[in-house]
Amino acid sequence: MEINLSDNEVLIPTKQAYQTLIDDHTIDLPMAVALKVPRRVGDPNKSVNFLADSRDLSQTLDDATVKKIFGILDKLYLFEDIYGRSLDLWVDFGATRLDIQDTGNEEFDNLISYWRKHLNEKVSITARGEEQFKRLVFQQWFNMGNCFPYENWERVEINGKMYNLPTKIICLNPNNIEINSDAAQFGIEQISLQIPYSYMGKDGRSNPEIMLFKKKLSPNIKKQIRNNTFFGGSIPLNSRLVTHLKRKGNHHSVWGIPFGLRSLNAFADLHRKREMDSSVVESMIRRILLFKLGNDEYPCNSDRLLAFRSLFENPESNFMLVTPHDVQYEDISPRTDILDYEKKYEHEMTRISVSLGIPPILLGLKGSNKPDVEISAFAESLQDPQMMYKNYIENVVEKIAEQNDMEVPISAKMARVNINKLMHMTTMRDVFLSGTISRRTYVESIDFDFETEIQRIKDEKEQGIDLLMTPPAQPFQGDNQGIDKEEEPQTPNEEKQDKKKKMKRENKN
């Protein structure tokens, strides 16, 4: 630390130095140097305690470990900007439009349309409508790797007719779920919901909160509670009403793998480095009160030193003996380059980006020189969660058809990610023009309904619109002459040239 002084300035940095200058007095100088160290709040390791266990690779994904990881990931989503942004990107890009194909049964199609619009309409604590429910499923599936949608079926009147519909689908809290690990080894999932024992031991008449809680339970769960003479705090859930959506799971594993699990070590290293750097900075920064006596206009001399001594001996009576230019206040801190830690975090940021599967450019980080390739790979990786959600909705729609005694073909389709759609359409067009796939395959591969487009083409021909907007000729599609144009009359010169050419051809023959 350097303090520049001119020839006319004297620095009084410490009590000892001042007493050396004026050795004939022993003066207590409580204000000669004011050294202030920023006080840390609480335990210095407290901010990273929730990541302390993430380095233990000997742990297995049992119930206790998985639920501890759930808590860590929830905190990361709330307080770590990179993780929160990454999770939002997966949800925003992955939760594309879901189309349930028309079945040809108008009554059933209208029923499904009604259900998608009014799903969870009477539930105030969750997303309403199938579109918002989809985002909730994606968010929980990515963050915790496990999602447990639970269906509550009711009789609903629509246009004067009664139907059975899952009016509520609630994503249960994975922290309250128990899964029988022994049965899971044989591919059988027995899912139970943990409920406080005190709730089950009361009828609810004396406690309005318990009554409200029990009203939310389905009739099946209430029946199980009544028939269970020894309630152990968990209720087996009907496998037809609850579905376990696992990420990167298999038949015999109990839990799916959370999206951010592989990034925990990188986040722990990043937090530890930040904490160390913060401690270093706080130990280096000192706010010091310096007394610089004299300047170029008023050089420091013995009289100034005596006046300064008198100030501390009796500040009340001698305060005016020292003029304002005699005392200066300065904050002394390290050089700015010492506090530049940005480059030290680049390695951890890269590790986090790789473990989360997000292109660095989408996180505002420095990536490769081929961001389009990274984004395309990211878009392709979204097919797994999209297929998961599509299969789940198809299963629910099939149960709706079964519960209402309707036999219809069920098919759903998730729209492609927008960032990859143009590239896919271009590729499929090239394949179609090469003559290797049919028109139907081409049209359906770019997310259009073939039958609808055929009907529209027929309608355009009947109205004559096709002649106004004729596409250019393409290979394997025959000659396309477009709109017939009236021939323009030839000039006299052009007529003579044509006659000469005709005579030459006749003479040759």
Secondary structure, DSSP 8 states (H G I E B T S, - for coil): ------TT-EE--SHHHHHHHSTT-----TTS---B-----S-TTGGGGGGGGGG-TT----HHHHHHHHHHHHHHHHH-HHHHHHHHHHHHHH---EEE---S-HHHHHHHHHHHHHTTTT-TTS--HHHHHHHHHHHHHHHHSEEEEEEEEEEEEETTEEEEEEEEEEEE-GGGEEE-HHHHTTT---EEEE--HHHHTS-SSS-HHHHHHHHTS-HHHHHHHHH-SS--SEEE--TTTB--EESS--SS-SS---TTGGGHHHHHHHHHHHHHHHHHHHHH-BB----EE--SSS---HHHHHHHHHHHHSHHHHGGGS-GGG-----B---GGGG--GGGGHHHHHHHHHHHT--GGGGT----S-HHHHHHHHHHHTHHHHHHHHHHHHHHHHHHHHHTT------EEE---HHHHHHHHHHHHHHHHTTSS-HHHHHHHTT--HHHHHHHHHHHHHHTHHHHT-----TTS-----S--------HHHHHHHHHHHHHHHHH-
